[in-house]
Amino acid sequence: MKISYLEIRAYHQFKDFTLCLTYPKGHEKEGMPLDKVCLIGQSGTGKTSLLNICRAFVTRDASHAGSDMRHIMAVSYLKGGMKVISTLRHGRLVHEYPDERESENMAHQREYWEERYPDTNILISFPAEINTNLNQILQEKNSDNPMDYLKTDSELAKEPGGKGAEDRIFDFERNNVLEVWNRILKDINDYKVEDLKYGQRTTKALNISIEEGERVFEEFRKWKKDCPNPLENLAHQLNPILNKFYLKIKKDFDFESADDLKFVKITTLSGVEVPYNGWSTGTKQVILTATPIFKLDTKDTVILIDEPERSLYPDIQTGIVDDYTRLAPRAQFFFATHSPIIASSFEPWEIVELRFGKDGHVYREKYYEGEDHVRNYSIDPRFLRWDGILMHIFDLKVEGNEAFRTKALTKACRLNAKLKKLRAESRIETEEGRKTLAEFEWLAQKLAWRFDEKS
């Protein structure tokens, strides 16, 4: 599913608010739903509310939105281009399928999703507080290690099978993160368990005879060739991100029982294992978001990420959006952010800047005049410096700390005027001239100017 249009008649700060989420004219994907959307705006303008609205429509669960929604309408497209018009009135969702003749099949939503989406996940949602949520769970269990509470393969085998629509929703705000993680890493667990069994069988066979040991070991080598290690693929995808932290996924196994198989392990680039309680907050943030995005089937999935910049240094922020979209190239992403660095990763038509109007209601700031065409956009964050993004998109009216900078600029102007006078009087080489020049040079360095004493 991909959302292409939202209309909010009345909800909190929104009134008669419309949002077109398709590529503009002149784009190679003209008219198609946006692959990624960046929600920015002042605190209170409704970024999180829009994420909740998307969550409600995608999951067919109005409880995400609230009963105070008077009228909200969304247009989205399912697999095969099937159009869905969804309306939310007073907490009740109604869906229309203009192109669907077999309307009786829509009566039971669970059966509908199972038929239309046999393998695909519907929603993956990450709150800004994903680390906090996990820490709270661990605190309740009096532990600092999530590995202690993940289920072993034998425990997972006892759980009932089957996969309905609700099993394709991974909401890390509502769901227990640890419960979800078992499902995400099941193929890695299965592989590790099988690897362990072959190791034990080989040891037993060698106790019988060398020939028997070689026979079992040959079976083991054939199995490894036919069944690639899923950790290799995970490492291939995540290591480009983790390497920025000078870390990598540990791909080799050193365990004695299935109880050791519960979580991915991280090492330094030199191979020293880093325990979970040694991971930085930023590392946890990346692992807890990037791994599910890669491991889960994200074709036609809507992925919501609130504040992706949390705990990430600016150099990591510059590439994190590209990292996420690379891991799920056929999903639709919605990011809510306060970071100009995150915003610089988006085309201007992908940015939804929310602003308060004079009447107190929220509107979308347009970056174009006239027709919605790629050539008519006057602002494109991809071409701006960080200070330009802050001033033109995030509406900062001053360049830095105004009190300090204004005072410094005033002083610099006075020193510059004095230097010109001293130079004109050929007194620049005097003690007063050298002292004035040194003070001006120090101030220019503080203001990040390119200083040239000759000019």
PEMO-V333192 format. One line per field, one symbol per residue. phi: phi as a letter, one per 30 degrees, with the letter a starting at -180 (. if undefined). Layout:
BEGIN
phi: ???
END
This chain:
BEGIN
phi: .bdcabbcdaahdcbhcbbccbdddiddceideddbbccbldejdjdddddddddddddibdddcjddddabbbcbbceiiddbccbcbhiccbbbbeccdddddddcddddddddbdbdddbbbcddcdddddddddddchbcbdddbddddddddddddjbcdddccccdccddeddddeddcdddeeddddddddddddddddddadddddddddddddddddbddddddddedcdeddddcibaddcdcbbcbddccdbdccbdddjddcdedcdddddeedddcddddddddcdiccccbchddeicdeddeecddddddddbdccccbccbccddddddcddddccccbddddidcbcddcbbiddbedcdccbddccddddddddccidcbcjdeddddddddddddddddddddddchcdcdeddddddddddddddddiddcbddc
END
